């Protein structure tokens, strides 16, 4: 049961990546959209490629070094791309540069030190870093003196997706680690992993909404 739910959540996420890729491809040609939104095309593209590997891995068609490379690439790209997105979308004050550098460096070190032995913890580290980045983005918005229309703002929607999605992914991945150490039955592990997949699904649904709203969006620093 748990394994089937997990496979279904992976297939739903893969379908959402495909839809996101089509929408992003159209936005990529829209020169009126902010540059960082135009370049968002690369996120679902890599997602679709990695998604193929993850489904093949789940079905035990591939394993070993190929599986390891796919998971590692997925994790590092997910964190690096989205953290850079928030960095580009935010006013780059001296404080922000210092804070973002510290968060990015610490997260990368934690991921690198744990990625070989425990993927669930590594994903928790990566999404914790993204959660902090998005939290700081909202803090910057609240401190803005000029009024910002956030209704339909693509950059704001992307950061909302990161904030909500990573907020769901972090506890579920830590739960997977705990359940694995306690040797809880495999079905329960698959169910916990499905919760993490739901976090990614919610995140990417926000991304699709953001891409659809991109024509009326300006960068926060404009």
Secondary structure, 3 states (H helix, E strand, C coil): CHHHHHHHHHHHHHHHHHHHHHHHHHHHCCCCCCHHHHCCHHHHHHHHHHHHHHHHHHCCCCCCHHHHHHHHHHHHHHHHHHHHHHHHHCCCCHHHHHHHHHHHHHHHHHHHHHCCCCHHHHHHHHHHHHHHHHHHHHHHHHHCCCCCCCCCCHHHHHHHHHHHHHHHHHHHHHHHHHHHHCCCCHHHHHHHHHHHHHHHHHHHHHHHHHHHCHHHCCCCCC
